């Protein structure tokens, strides 16, 4: 029986845009990340992606100039096959729930992209 204290787990996240897997529920990973700045415009062809803001603020930009603003305690699901770009003007702590097949930056590869193996090595 494993218990994960999220405050303690966030202490092990030292690099921005470098999610760490802290749990698994069926075929979903629970990941923690600290973000600041812009990640990359990308999409996940077959997977939805849940963002939950634990600390700070962020926005998720969509095509056409639409953006969703998220504050502490807010959650948003990015639908599969939807081009989006996560942005945080200041450091923000987030939890992500994604299927185990979800690639970090979806259909693009950037210098910030982390493999599943990197996300599992906490």
Order of alpha helices (4+ residues) and beta strands (2+ residues): alpha-beta-beta-beta-beta-beta-beta-beta-alpha
